[in-house]
Amino acid sequence: MKILHQDCDISIENKKTLPRDSYIVCYVSDNLLKYDISRGSIVELFDYYYDTYRNVKSIYWSKGTVNPRNYDYITKQNVKKK
């Protein structure tokens, strides 16, 4: 499980630059409705948020379209050979 954005604005969910396997987790903390964008299985996400906050409202897919393998991929620098 990996949290990509914590306590973020709900407009971030509409970004196409998120990976396809990311979820929006809606929960209540300090009587405020908060949103996180996370990756992992639904079981892992629910267990983590339930153990931490005890009040999970919903977990649903984000609208990202990036292949999960290519998300946060760093290209190698071209090194000249001698």
C-alpha positions, 0 to 999 in steps of 0.5 A: 500500500502506498499513499500518493496524496494525503488530505488532498482536494477532491479535484485531484481525482479528475487528473489523468496523470494518476495511475489506473490502479489508484483509489480515492479513500474518503474518511472522517478525521477530526469531524472533517471529511478528508480524501486520500489518493492511495495505491494497493488492494482494497483490503489493505486500504480498508484495514489501514484506514479503519485501524487509523481513523475508524470512520471510512466512508468510501473507497472508489477508483480514481480517473487516472489513465497512466499505466501503473508500471510507468507511474513515477518512472525515472529515465536513465541518463545517457552516458557517453562511452569512452 
